[in-house]
Amino acid sequence: MIFNESRLLDCVAYGSQFGIEFSTRINPLRSGVERRNANWSAPLCHGSLLYQNLRPEDHALVRDAHMACMGSLVAFRFKDWTDYQADAQVIGEGSGVEQVLQLIKVYSFGPLDMSRPIKKPVSGTVTIFEDGVASAAVIDYTTGLVTIAAAPGSVITWSGEFDVPVRFVSDRLDSDPVAKRQNGFILSSNVDLIEVRL
């Protein structure tokens, strides 16, 4: 799968909407009882760049990104301003030998937990801790995998920022043929994004 490790600019993300979607199959029975089953083990994020909120120069940036990615072919990084940080998230326990762990973020509500794999941590923002002390672990910022040799029984945690891997939903991108600025024609409709599973 082709992936561009570049992030669509933060200023573009500020002028956007973003949210998550699960897929649940619901079968109502005659008694009124529902049978609910999850189609996905994790949600997918959806986003929309609101063209009317973008600065004139950002229209050209989005257009260039869409062209370079050949529409929906190539995925890239996007910062979801509603959820981009992790703090003291437990990823494993030391074994005394070198091991590879996946960065995760856990969401809890009462007795329920959902673990989200973090595949696109932001370079320079991530710190791995062993029992609360910063560790010299090796972090792969393209996969979210951490290589660490920690003392047996030690708690391994991480803190830092992460991006979401997304692609353009549509191969089509519309511009206003009348409204032209210094940086070229401006977009005439919102640009939708969807998370990709890696």
Backbone as JSON, one array per atom type, in Angstrom:
{
  "sequence": "MIFNESRLLDCVAYGSQFGIEFSTRINPLRSGVERRNANWSAPLCHGSLLYQNLRPEDHALVRDAHMACMGSLVAFRFKDWTDYQADAQVIGEGSGVEQVLQLIKVYSFGPLDMSRPIKKPVSGTVTIFEDGVASAAVIDYTTGLVTIAAAPGSVITWSGEFDVPVRFVSDRLDSDPVAKRQNGFILSSNVDLIEVRL",
  "N": [[0.85, -1.2, 0.0], [0.6, 2.16, -0.91], [1.91, 4.91, 0.82], [2.06, 8.22, 1.93], [4.16, 9.91, 3.98], [3.84, 12.55, 4.65], [2.17, 15.3, 6.26], [-1.01, 16.75, 5.89], [-1.38, 20.2, 6.06], [-1.46, 21.81, 9.32], [-2.98, 24.11, 9.48], [-4.92, 23.65, 7.63], [-6.27, 21.57, 8.85], [-7.42, 22.9, 11.01], [-9.56, 24.18, 9.85], [-11.65, 22.28, 9.62], [-13.9, 19.43, 9.91], [-14.19, 16.61, 12.02], [-14.61, 13.2, 12.89], [-15.63, 10.02, 14.4], [-16.58, 6.72, 13.32], [-18.37, 3.79, 13.93], [-19.23, 0.43, 12.93], [-22.07, -1.25, 13.23], [-24.08, -4.11, 13.34], [-27.45, -4.45, 13.62], [-30.06, -6.43, 14.69], [-33.36, -6.46, 15.1], [-35.59, -8.36, 17.09], [-38.78, -10.12, 17.1], [-39.77, -9.87, 19.62], [-38.9, -7.45, 20.42], [-36.43, -7.31, 21.48], [-33.02, -6.61, 20.84], [-30.4, -7.86, 18.77], [-27.09, -7.26, 18.69], [-24.16, -6.81, 16.82], [-20.72, -6.27, 16.27], [-19.35, -5.09, 13.3], [-16.84, -4.15, 12.73], [-13.66, -4.18, 14.37], [-12.6, -1.9, 15.3], [-13.09, 1.69, 15.17], [-13.5, 3.9, 12.3], [-12.09, 6.95, 11.29], [-13.61, 9.91, 10.05], [-13.38, 12.77, 7.99], [-13.82, 16.24, 7.06], [-12.79, 18.78, 5.04], [-13.59, 22.05, 5.29], [-14.36, 24.12, 2.8], [-15.03, 26.85, 2.84], [-13.85, 27.75, 5.13], [-11.17, 27.75, 4.77], [-8.0, 29.35, 4.32], [-7.12, 31.51, 1.55], [-4.63, 30.71, 0.37], [-4.48, 28.1, 1.24], [-6.25, 26.65, -0.24], [-4.92, 26.08, -2.6], [-2.95, 24.39, -1.59], [-4.4, 22.13, -0.75], [-5.44, 21.37, -3.21], [-3.05, 20.78, -4.58], [-2.14, 18.61, -3.01], [-4.18, 16.76, -3.5], [-3.83, 16.33, -6.22], [-1.16, 15.31, -6.28], [-1.48, 12.98, -4.81], [-3.0, 11.56, -6.51], [-5.81, 11.67, -6.36], [-7.84, 9.52, -4.58], [-5.94, 7.56, -4.33], [-3.42, 7.52, -2.92], [-2.59, 7.43, 0.5], [-2.19, 9.57, 3.42], [-0.84, 11.57, 6.15], [-2.88, 13.03, 8.73], [-3.88, 15.49, 11.04], [-5.97, 15.04, 13.65], [-7.6, 17.25, 15.4], [-9.3, 16.84, 17.51], [-8.47, 14.61, 18.82], [-5.46, 13.76, 19.42], [-3.41, 13.21, 21.15], [-1.59, 11.27, 23.56], [-1.25, 10.11, 26.9], [0.78, 8.73, 29.26], [0.14, 6.06, 28.51], [-0.27, 2.62, 28.84], [1.68, 0.15, 27.32], [2.82, -2.29, 27.58], [4.72, -4.87, 29.34], [7.89, -5.2, 30.87], [10.25, -7.71, 29.85], [12.79, -8.49, 30.22], [14.26, -9.12, 28.05], [14.91, -8.03, 24.67], [12.08, -6.66, 23.09], [9.29, -6.12, 20.86], [6.83, -3.7, 20.75], [3.51, -2.45, 20.18], [2.42, 0.88, 19.83], [-0.38, 2.11, 21.59], [-3.65, 3.5, 22.29], [-5.88, 3.7, 24.92], [-9.34, 3.69, 25.48], [-11.71, 4.24, 27.94], [-14.69, 3.32, 29.69], [-16.52, 2.89, 32.4], [-16.65, -0.55, 32.99], [-15.72, -1.11, 30.5], [-13.29, -1.24, 27.89], [-11.54, 0.03, 25.09], [-9.03, -0.61, 22.83], [-6.91, 1.22, 20.85], [-4.84, 0.92, 18.11], [-1.91, 2.82, 17.53], [-0.59, 3.97, 14.74], [0.75, 6.01, 13.47], [2.68, 7.81, 14.97], [3.88, 11.08, 15.94], [6.89, 12.37, 14.9], [9.52, 13.13, 17.14], [7.9, 13.8, 19.29], [7.28, 11.73, 20.96], [7.74, 9.88, 23.94], [9.09, 7.1, 25.6], [8.49, 5.29, 28.52], [9.87, 3.53, 31.3], [8.67, 2.15, 34.05], [7.98, 4.77, 34.75], [10.28, 6.21, 34.18], [12.15, 7.82, 31.7], [12.99, 6.03, 28.76], [15.48, 4.52, 26.62], [14.3, 3.6, 24.24], [13.7, 2.39, 20.89], [11.9, 3.96, 18.39], [9.66, 3.44, 15.78], [8.5, 5.64, 13.63], [6.88, 5.37, 11.46], [5.3, 3.18, 11.75], [4.54, 2.91, 14.4], [5.67, 1.06, 16.05], [7.58, -0.09, 18.82], [10.79, -0.76, 19.93], [12.25, -2.29, 22.63], [14.22, -3.05, 25.49], [13.43, -3.97, 28.47], [13.46, -4.12, 32.09], [12.44, -7.14, 33.76], [8.99, -7.35, 34.53], [8.64, -4.59, 34.72], [6.68, -1.64, 34.09], [5.71, -0.5, 30.98], [5.21, 2.49, 29.4], [3.83, 5.17, 27.33], [3.97, 8.53, 26.07], [2.8, 11.18, 24.02], [2.27, 12.57, 20.69], [0.06, 11.9, 17.9], [-0.79, 11.11, 14.48], [-3.48, 10.62, 12.09], [-3.89, 8.13, 9.66], [-5.04, 8.86, 6.51], [-7.08, 9.13, 3.5], [-8.11, 10.84, 0.48], [-11.59, 10.91, -0.03], [-12.86, 11.1, -2.47], [-12.09, 10.84, -5.98], [-12.47, 13.08, -7.37], [-12.17, 16.62, -7.51], [-13.48, 19.73, -6.98], [-13.34, 23.05, -8.29], [-13.96, 26.59, -8.17], [-14.82, 28.11, -11.11], [-14.93, 30.82, -11.51], [-14.21, 32.33, -9.25], [-11.16, 33.48, -8.59], [-8.01, 33.69, -7.07], [-4.87, 35.08, -5.94], [-3.33, 32.8, -5.64], [-4.46, 31.07, -7.39], [-7.39, 29.26, -8.62], [-10.16, 28.79, -6.37], [-11.41, 26.26, -4.13], [-14.65, 24.77, -4.54], [-16.26, 23.16, -3.09], [-16.67, 21.07, -0.15], [-13.97, 18.99, 1.05], [-13.7, 15.66, 1.47], [-12.37, 13.28, 3.81], [-11.13, 10.02, 4.73], [-10.27, 7.62, 7.16], [-7.66, 5.18, 6.77], [-7.0, 1.72, 7.14], [-4.05, 0.32, 8.33]],
  "CA": [[0.0, 0.0, 0.0], [1.37, 3.4, -1.0], [1.59, 5.86, 1.89], [2.87, 9.43, 1.96], [4.33, 10.27, 5.39], [3.62, 13.99, 4.84], [0.9, 15.67, 6.91], [-1.73, 17.9, 5.35], [-1.0, 21.24, 7.02], [-2.29, 22.03, 10.5], [-3.95, 25.19, 9.24], [-6.03, 23.03, 6.93], [-7.02, 20.78, 9.83], [-8.22, 23.8, 11.83], [-10.79, 24.49, 9.14], [-12.23, 20.99, 9.24], [-14.71, 18.66, 10.84], [-13.65, 15.26, 12.11], [-15.34, 12.36, 13.83], [-15.4, 8.59, 14.26], [-17.75, 5.93, 12.97], [-18.34, 2.34, 14.08], [-20.17, -0.29, 12.09], [-22.77, -2.21, 14.09], [-25.22, -4.78, 12.72], [-28.52, -4.55, 14.62], [-31.19, -7.24, 14.25], [-34.46, -6.46, 16.08], [-36.42, -9.56, 17.1], [-40.2, -9.84, 17.26], [-40.02, -9.53, 21.03], [-38.38, -6.12, 20.68], [-35.03, -7.44, 21.88], [-32.07, -6.42, 19.75], [-29.13, -8.57, 18.7], [-26.12, -6.3, 18.12], [-22.85, -7.36, 16.55], [-19.79, -5.31, 15.67], [-18.74, -5.48, 12.03], [-15.43, -3.75, 12.79], [-13.07, -4.25, 15.71], [-12.2, -0.53, 15.67], [-13.79, 2.65, 14.33], [-12.76, 4.65, 11.28], [-12.3, 8.4, 11.37], [-14.04, 10.6, 8.84], [-13.14, 14.2, 8.11], [-14.25, 17.08, 5.95], [-12.17, 20.1, 5.0], [-14.64, 22.99, 4.91], [-13.7, 25.04, 1.87], [-15.26, 28.25, 3.18], [-13.03, 28.11, 6.28], [-9.76, 27.7, 4.42], [-7.37, 30.56, 3.81], [-6.96, 31.4, 0.09], [-3.44, 29.95, -0.01], [-4.66, 26.7, 1.59], [-6.98, 25.99, -1.32], [-3.91, 25.56, -3.52], [-2.27, 23.28, -0.93], [-5.29, 20.97, -0.82], [-5.49, 20.96, -4.61], [-1.77, 20.14, -4.89], [-2.11, 17.31, -2.34], [-5.1, 15.88, -4.21], [-3.18, 15.97, -7.49], [0.01, 14.47, -6.02], [-1.94, 11.68, -4.31], [-3.85, 10.98, -7.55], [-7.13, 11.5, -5.77], [-7.95, 8.64, -3.43], [-4.99, 6.46, -4.44], [-2.34, 7.53, -1.92], [-2.97, 7.92, 1.82], [-1.25, 10.51, 4.02], [-1.1, 11.9, 7.56], [-3.79, 14.14, 9.03], [-3.99, 15.73, 12.48], [-7.33, 15.18, 14.18], [-7.44, 18.13, 16.56], [-10.15, 16.4, 18.62], [-7.87, 13.44, 19.47], [-4.13, 13.6, 18.83], [-2.41, 13.06, 22.2], [-1.68, 10.16, 24.51], [-0.51, 10.43, 28.11], [1.03, 7.59, 30.15], [-0.6, 4.89, 28.04], [0.48, 1.37, 29.04], [1.78, -0.66, 26.1], [3.34, -3.62, 27.84], [5.49, -5.15, 30.56], [9.24, -5.63, 30.58], [10.48, -9.15, 29.88], [14.2, -8.75, 30.44], [14.9, -9.26, 26.74], [14.38, -7.07, 23.71], [10.77, -7.0, 22.54], [8.67, -5.1, 20.01], [5.48, -3.4, 21.22], [2.76, -1.49, 19.38], [1.8, 2.0, 20.56], [-1.84, 2.07, 21.62], [-4.36, 4.42, 23.19], [-7.02, 2.99, 25.48], [-10.51, 4.5, 25.83], [-12.41, 3.49, 28.98], [-15.99, 3.77, 30.19], [-16.93, 1.85, 33.33], [-15.86, -1.78, 32.86], [-15.39, -1.31, 29.09], [-12.08, -0.65, 27.34], [-11.25, -0.19, 23.68], [-7.63, -0.32, 22.56], [-6.71, 1.73, 19.48], [-3.43, 0.94, 17.7], [-1.42, 4.1, 17.02], [0.35, 3.6, 13.7], [1.45, 7.16, 12.94], [3.11, 8.79, 15.98], [4.55, 12.26, 15.38], [8.32, 12.36, 15.19], [10.01, 14.11, 18.1], [6.95, 14.07, 20.38], [7.01, 10.51, 21.73], [8.69, 9.4, 24.96], [8.76, 5.79, 26.16], [8.88, 5.24, 29.93], [9.97, 2.26, 31.99], [8.33, 2.47, 35.43], [7.95, 6.22, 34.91], [11.57, 6.82, 33.84], [12.35, 7.82, 30.25], [13.78, 4.91, 28.29], [16.16, 4.69, 25.34], [13.66, 2.71, 23.28], [13.73, 2.79, 19.48], [10.53, 4.15, 17.92], [9.44, 3.52, 14.34], [7.42, 6.62, 13.49], [6.03, 5.03, 10.33], [4.44, 2.04, 12.1], [4.15, 2.94, 15.8], [6.29, -0.05, 16.77], [8.63, 0.31, 19.75], [11.73, -1.82, 20.29], [12.74, -1.95, 23.95], [14.66, -4.12, 26.41], [13.1, -3.44, 29.8], [13.6, -5.07, 33.2], [11.26, -7.99, 33.95], [7.93, -6.83, 35.39], [8.5, -3.14, 34.67], [5.54, -1.17, 33.3], [6.16, 0.33, 29.86], [4.18, 3.43, 28.99], [4.28, 6.18, 26.38], [3.24, 9.79, 25.95], [3.18, 11.88, 22.81], [1.23, 12.94, 19.73], [-0.09, 10.98, 16.77], [-1.63, 11.5, 13.35], [-4.38, 9.6, 11.56], [-3.66, 7.87, 8.23], [-6.28, 9.09, 5.77], [-7.02, 9.37, 2.06], [-9.25, 11.58, -0.05], [-12.71, 10.02, -0.31], [-13.23, 11.17, -3.89], [-11.08, 11.13, -6.99], [-12.84, 14.35, -7.98], [-12.0, 17.83, -6.7], [-14.11, 20.83, -7.71], [-12.92, 24.43, -8.05], [-14.87, 27.61, -8.7], [-14.2, 28.64, -12.33], [-15.02, 32.28, -11.54], [-13.46, 32.9, -8.12], [-9.72, 33.24, -8.71], [-7.18, 34.5, -6.19], [-3.46, 35.14, -6.32], [-2.8, 31.44, -5.67], [-5.21, 30.25, -8.34], [-8.81, 29.08, -8.37], [-10.44, 28.26, -5.04], [-12.31, 25.11, -4.1], [-16.07, 25.14, -4.51], [-17.0, 22.21, -2.26], [-15.87, 20.48, 0.91], [-13.12, 17.87, 0.65], [-13.88, 14.63, 2.48], [-11.27, 12.37, 4.08], [-11.51, 8.85, 5.5], [-9.13, 6.88, 7.69], [-7.34, 3.89, 6.16], [-6.4, 0.75, 8.06], [-2.71, -0.06, 7.89]],
  "C": [[0.88, 1.25, 0.0], [0.94, 4.34, 0.12], [2.59, 7.01, 1.85], [2.96, 9.89, 3.42], [4.16, 11.76, 5.67], [2.26, 14.22, 5.49], [0.28, 16.85, 6.18], [-1.7, 18.98, 6.43], [-1.99, 21.44, 8.16], [-3.35, 23.1, 10.26], [-5.14, 24.67, 8.46], [-6.9, 22.27, 7.91], [-7.89, 21.68, 10.71], [-9.54, 24.14, 11.15], [-11.51, 23.23, 8.72], [-13.17, 20.46, 10.3], [-14.16, 17.25, 10.86], [-14.44, 14.48, 13.14], [-15.05, 10.9, 13.57], [-16.7, 7.88, 13.96], [-17.47, 4.45, 13.21], [-19.3, 1.72, 13.08], [-20.79, -1.41, 12.92], [-23.97, -2.79, 13.35], [-26.26, -5.01, 13.81], [-29.69, -5.32, 14.03], [-32.27, -7.21, 15.33], [-35.3, -7.74, 15.95], [-37.89, -9.18, 17.29], [-40.54, -9.38, 18.67], [-39.59, -8.1, 21.35], [-36.94, -6.13, 21.16], [-34.15, -7.28, 20.66], [-30.87, -7.34, 19.89], [-28.15, -7.63, 17.99], [-24.76, -6.95, 17.99], [-21.98, -6.3, 15.86], [-19.23, -5.87, 14.38], [-17.24, -5.19, 12.01], [-14.94, -3.88, 14.22], [-12.65, -2.87, 16.21], [-12.91, 0.44, 14.73], [-12.89, 3.19, 13.23], [-13.09, 6.12, 11.45], [-12.73, 8.94, 10.01], [-13.79, 12.09, 9.04], [-13.65, 14.95, 6.9], [-13.56, 18.44, 6.07], [-13.2, 21.08, 4.47], [-14.02, 24.1, 4.07], [-13.89, 26.5, 2.24], [-14.43, 28.71, 4.37], [-11.54, 28.14, 5.98], [-9.25, 29.07, 3.98], [-7.15, 30.4, 2.31], [-5.76, 30.56, -0.32], [-3.58, 28.46, 0.3], [-5.44, 25.93, 0.53], [-5.99, 25.35, -2.29], [-3.18, 24.36, -2.9], [-3.1, 22.01, -0.99], [-5.35, 20.45, -2.25], [-4.2, 20.23, -5.01], [-1.68, 18.74, -4.27], [-2.99, 16.31, -3.07], [-4.49, 15.41, -5.53], [-2.03, 15.0, -7.25], [-0.38, 13.08, -5.56], [-2.8, 10.94, -5.33], [-5.23, 10.65, -6.99], [-7.09, 10.6, -4.56], [-6.92, 7.52, -3.42], [-4.02, 6.39, -3.27], [-2.84, 8.13, -0.6], [-1.86, 8.79, 2.4], [-1.63, 10.77, 5.47], [-2.06, 13.09, 7.68], [-3.89, 14.27, 10.54], [-5.44, 15.96, 12.86], [-7.24, 15.99, 15.46], [-8.32, 17.73, 17.73], [-9.53, 15.24, 19.39], [-6.51, 13.17, 18.84], [-3.03, 13.4, 19.87], [-2.67, 11.82, 23.05], [-0.81, 10.5, 25.71], [-0.44, 9.2, 29.02], [0.19, 6.38, 29.79], [0.26, 3.64, 28.18], [0.48, 0.57, 27.74], [2.34, -2.06, 26.36], [4.1, -3.71, 29.15], [6.86, -5.66, 30.16], [9.42, -7.12, 30.73], [11.93, -9.5, 30.17], [14.98, -8.97, 29.16], [14.26, -8.25, 25.79], [13.05, -7.56, 23.14], [10.24, -5.83, 21.73], [7.22, -4.94, 20.43], [4.83, -2.37, 20.3], [2.24, -0.36, 20.27], [0.29, 1.86, 20.47], [-2.36, 3.23, 22.46], [-5.63, 3.71, 23.62], [-8.11, 3.99, 25.88], [-11.36, 3.67, 26.79], [-13.73, 4.15, 29.35], [-16.54, 2.67, 31.08], [-16.05, 0.62, 33.17], [-15.36, -2.0, 31.42], [-14.1, -0.59, 28.71], [-12.02, -0.94, 25.85], [-9.83, 0.26, 23.4], [-7.46, 0.05, 21.09], [-5.23, 1.69, 19.13], [-3.06, 2.3, 17.13], [-0.3, 3.79, 16.04], [1.18, 4.77, 13.18], [1.79, 8.18, 14.04], [3.88, 9.92, 15.3], [5.99, 12.3, 15.84], [8.71, 13.48, 16.14], [9.1, 14.39, 19.27], [6.79, 12.9, 21.34], [8.14, 10.19, 22.71], [8.18, 8.08, 25.51], [9.3, 5.75, 27.59], [8.91, 3.8, 30.44], [9.82, 2.55, 33.48], [8.45, 3.98, 35.7], [9.24, 6.95, 34.57], [11.77, 6.71, 32.33], [13.34, 6.74, 29.83], [14.42, 5.23, 26.94], [15.6, 3.73, 24.3], [13.79, 3.27, 21.87], [12.31, 2.82, 18.96], [10.51, 4.22, 16.4], [8.24, 4.43, 14.12], [6.53, 6.35, 12.28], [5.07, 3.9, 10.64], [3.91, 2.1, 13.53], [4.7, 1.78, 16.6], [7.47, 0.45, 17.59], [9.48, -0.9, 20.07], [12.4, -1.44, 21.61], [13.18, -3.2, 24.7], [14.49, -3.57, 27.81], [13.21, -4.54, 30.85], [12.32, -5.88, 33.38], [10.26, -7.36, 34.93], [7.76, -5.34, 35.38], [7.34, -2.76, 33.77], [6.06, -0.21, 32.24], [5.0, 1.2, 29.4], [4.74, 4.4, 27.95], [3.4, 7.41, 26.46], [3.71, 10.47, 24.67], [1.98, 12.2, 21.93], [1.19, 11.94, 18.58], [-0.99, 11.58, 15.7], [-2.55, 10.34, 12.99], [-4.03, 9.38, 10.08], [-4.97, 7.98, 7.46], [-6.0, 9.15, 4.26], [-8.19, 10.26, 1.67], [-10.35, 10.58, -0.38], [-12.98, 9.96, -1.81], [-12.01, 11.4, -4.78], [-11.33, 12.48, -7.65], [-12.65, 15.49, -7.01], [-12.51, 19.02, -7.5], [-13.55, 22.17, -7.3], [-13.92, 25.37, -8.69], [-14.22, 28.24, -9.93], [-14.23, 30.16, -12.43], [-14.14, 32.9, -10.46], [-11.98, 32.52, -8.22], [-8.98, 34.21, -7.81], [-5.74, 34.47, -6.7], [-2.86, 33.74, -6.47], [-3.57, 30.52, -6.6], [-6.68, 30.16, -7.96], [-9.03, 28.44, -7.0], [-11.42, 27.09, -5.15], [-13.76, 25.58, -4.0], [-16.91, 24.16, -3.7], [-16.06, 21.66, -1.19], [-15.08, 19.27, 0.39], [-13.16, 16.83, 1.77], [-12.67, 13.7, 2.56], [-11.8, 11.18, 4.86], [-10.24, 8.13, 5.94], [-8.91, 5.57, 6.93], [-6.73, 2.99, 7.22], [-5.07, 0.31, 7.49], [-2.29, -1.38, 8.53]]
}
